[in-house]
Amino acid sequence: MVFREIGKRIQQAREESGLTQVELAVRLGCTQSALSNYELGKRRLHLNLLNEIAQVLNKPLDYFMESPVEDEKGEVARLLVDPQRYFLTACLFYVNLYNT
């Protein structure tokens, strides 16, 4: 479930960047079919690859870990949805901290 949601965010960010799956896959050093499986949530992502995707797509790591939620005014807020996602966000924070 979590990987499917992360995959949707990868696809959304890729499309916002104007990249095809082939173009992003080349930048990441993977195949188009592997990237497709990441976007569909059929293949697990390692944190270092998600970090690389975030850098290529110019998005913060937590962009991939959050879900948009509308508040009572119809404004979109981003909230962490579950403990598993919180754990992954904490891991990403430390990976990012270690890499800087």
N, C-alpha and C positions, 0 to 999 in steps of 0.2 A: 504493500500500500504506500509506504513512504517513498520508495524508489519510483513508483509511478508518478507521484506528485512532483518529485524533484525533476523527473524527466519532462513533465509538462512545462516546468519553469525553464528548463534548458531550451526546449523547443521555442517557447515564447521569446526568450532572450535572443536566441539565434535569429529568429524571424525579425525581431526589432532591429537587430544589427544588420539585416539585409544579407545574411549569409545563407548559402545552401548547406545541406548536410555534408556534401562533398567538400566544400570550402572549409567548413569548420573541422571536419575530420582530418584534412591535410594539415591544418594548423596545429592540431592536437597530436598528430602522428598515429592516428588510428584509422580503421577502415570506415567507410560510410555505413556499412551494415552494423558495425559495433556501435556507432553513434546512434543509429536508428533504434537499436535495442536499449540503449541508455534512455533515449527519449520516451520509449514505450514502457519503461520500467521493467523490462525483461532481463536486464543485466545489471548487476550491482556495481556501483561506482566506488572506487577507492577515494579517500579524502584528497590525496594529492592530485588526482585527475579532476575532481570537482573544483579544487583550487585553481588548476590550470584553465579550466573552462571559464571560471569566474574572471580570471585575468584577461583571457582572449576576448570575452564578451563585455568586458568593462563593467562588471557587476560586483557588488560586495558578496562575500560568501553567504551571508545570511539571507540574501535574496532567494536563494534556492531552498531555504529551510522554512520559509514563512508562507502562510496562506492569506490571501486577501479576505477580509471580513467587513461587511457593511455595518456601520453603526446605525442608531435610530434616526439619524439625519440623512442617511444614505451615503455618507462619506466612507471611503474605504480606509480601513486601518489594517495593519499587518500584525497578526498574533501568532505566536507559537502554538501549535495545536495540541501536542501531546508530549508526554515525558520522553518518549523515544526521540522525538524531534529535538527536544531540549538538550538531550545528551549529545546528539549529533552536532548541534549548534555549539555546545561547549567544546567539543573536540575540534571543530573548525576554528574556533577562537584561538585555541592553543596552537594549532598548526600554523595559523596566520601569524601569531605572536612569535613563534619559533623561526619562521621564514623571514622576518623583518630584521 
